[in-house]
Amino acid sequence: MKNSVIINFSPETVEVLNKGNYSLCCFLSSKTDNASIFTPLCWSVIKGFLQSVLIEWEDNLCAYLSTSDIIENQVIYIPQAVSAQNQAASKKAQTGSSYKIDLNERMLIENYGKVTIDGNNDLNNVLIQNNSNNPYSTGLCIYNTTDEQYYGNCVFNTYGGNTIKVSPVNKAFLMFSSKDIENNTVILNAENSGILVDLTASEDNSRTVSYDINNGWSSDKQVWGKQYPAGTDLKALLLT
């Protein structure tokens, strides 16, 4: 299923955003039983604007493990997804692995970086089970149809013996940043005001909003779009 958000701009806004080298950051919501260790990642970054921007994603998932530390404003290294059956032999120096996965499936992590994707999961989520003796940063990636790439929307500090239960939620938070942010970056608080767009009741899985450099975000008074100020705790906002 394809989901999309369209953002429209005034000519003045386009000029200011481009001259200021602003980035549009999109975050996607999650549901998890491990809320205390959930950390949001910037899923999509767009630079360079015209009158309108289209952001699209599909409910194609991958689960990942990474040796990157979870540090604010730092990027989690996440390679593009492969099949667990075709994985290369893992080495200690490897910094990340990711594998295509569906809801009701499990990613089992064992010693020496061995990963298995199987159906040992009775719940409508992705189960990440770390049976190794090593800690990893783990989480979900969601497919960006524009870039044709998987990007992380969340990360968990997962120690040996821990399990993570997580699933995507069809909500997106949009904000602008004056920083040079990359995909998969750990962001804890909103740099500027933003809007949370709820697509769960949309018949065509699409919403349209607007942004004006002086007046901010607007969903034309529709209840599915709610504005939040700079400094908002993204961890609390993106958990459903």
N, C-alpha and C positions, 0 to 999 in steps of 0.2 A: 504494500500500500504506500502510495506517494503522498507526502505532506508538504505544504508550502505556506510561506508567509511572503507577502509583497509589501514593500515599503516605498511610499511615494514621497518625493521631495519638491519643494519650491525651487525655482532657479537660483534665488539668493542663497538658499541652504546648500545647494550643490557646489556653488562657488566657494563658500566658506569651508565646507568639509574638505574639498580638494586642496585648497590653498594651505589649510592647516594640517594636511596629511593625517586626517582622522581615520580610525579604523572602526568598522561596525562589528561588534562582537555578539555572537549568538550562543546562548547556553540552552541545553535541553534538559528537561526535568527527569527525575528518577523516583522510583519507589523502592525502598529497601528495608530489610529487618536489621540493618547494621547502621542506623542513622548516626550513632555517636562517632563513627570513623569515616563517614561519607565526606568527600571533598569534591567540589565542583571543578570542572575543566571547561575552558573556553572551547566550544566545539567548532565554531566556524568564524573565520575572520575575513572581512571584505574591505578592500582598499580601492579607492578610485570610484567616483560616483557619477551617474547621470540622473535622469528624471526619476528612475525607478530601479529597485533592486528586487530580485527574486531569489529566495532561499528555499531550497528543496531538499528533502531527505526521505529515505525509505526505511521501513521496518526490517532492514537487513542488519543483523548484529554480528559483532565478534567480541570475544572475551580475550583479555590480554594479561600478561605478566611482564613486569619491568623492574629493573634494578635501580631506576631513578628514585631519588629521594623526593618525598612530597614536601616541597618548600614553596611558599607564596611567591608568585610571579616567575616561577621556574617552569620549564617545559618537561613534561613526562615523555620519555622516549617510547614511542609505540610504533613498531613497524606495521606495514600493511598485512592483512590477514591471509593465512594459507590454510590448507587442510591439515588437521592434526595427523592424518595418516601419511602425509607427504613431508613431515617435518624433517629437517636435517638434524644430525646428532648435535645435541647442545653442549656448549663448552662454558666454563666458568666465566670467561670474558664476555659472553653474549649479554647484551644489555636489554633485550626485549623480545617477546614472542607474542603473536596474536593469531587467533583461530576463529573461523566462522562458526557460529553457534545459533541455535534457536531457543525460544522459550521452552521450558520443560526439558532442557538438556543441562548437562553438567560438564564443567571443565575441571578435570582432575590433574593436579600438579604433584609430581613425585620427584624424588631425588634426581640429581644430574639434569634437571630441566626437562624431564620427560613429561609430556602432556597428552592426555586422552580426552576426547570429546565423546560422551555417551549419553544414554537416556535415563540415567539413574537420578531422576528428579521428578517428583510427583506434583510439583507446584508450577503455577504459571509464571515462572521467572527464570532467570539464569542463575545456576548454582556454581560458584567457584569454590573449590575445595582444595586447600593447600595441605597435602599430606607429606610435603618435603620437610627438611630440617632448616630451610632457609626462608627468611622474610622476603616478600615481594610487594611491589605496588601493583594492584590488580584493579580491574574494572571493566566497563562496557565501552564499545565503540559503536557508532551509528553511521550508516552509509550516507555520504553527501553526494547526491546525484549530479550536482553541478561540477564538483571537482572529480567525481568518480573515485573517491577515496573514503576510507574509514577514519573517523576521528573520535577521540575519547570525549565522553560527556561527564565522566565521573572517575574517581580513583579512591581506593581503600588501602590502608596499610595492613597487609595480610600476613600475619606471622604463621610459622609452621603449626599445623593442627587447626587453624582457623577456617571457617567457612563464610562465604559472602553470598547473600541472596539479594538480587537486584533485577529490576525490570524498567524499561523506558516508559515515560508518561508523555502524552501528546501535548506538551506545553513548551513554549519557547520564551526566553527572556532576551530582550534586545537592549543594547546600550552602546554608546560611542566612547572611544578611548583615544586620548592623544598620545598614548604609548605605542611602541612598536610590538604589539602582542602577536604571538604565533598561535596556531592551533595546538591543542593539548596543554595549554598553559594553566597552572593553578591560580585561580582568582577567587579570593575569599569575600571581597566586598565590592559593591558597585562603584566604579570610579565616577560616573555621572548618573543622572536620572535615567530610568529605563522603563520598559513596558513588558509586562508578562502577558503573553498571548495564549489563550486556551483554545485548542483545536478539538477538544474531545467531543463537542456537540455539533461540530461543523459537518454538514452533509457531504461536502466535497473535499473535506480535510484541508481547507485553505482559508486564510484570513488576509485581510488587507488593512494596513495601518499607514499613518503618515507621520512625518517628522519635520518640524520647522525649527530653524536654528534659534529663534527667539521664543516661540511658544511651546516647544517641546513635542512630546509624543501625543498622538491622538488615535483612538479607535472609533471616532465619530459617535461617542457616548454609548458604545456597545459594551455590555457587561462582561464580555469575554476578554476585554483588554483592560488591564489595571496598571496604573502608573506607580512607580516606586522611586524614592529620592536617592541621591548619591549617598553612599555609605551603607546601603542596605546589605544585610547579611545574606549572601547568596546561598550559603549552605541551607539556611532555614527556608529561603524562598523557593529553592529548586527541589525540595523534598515534598512529596505528596503522600 
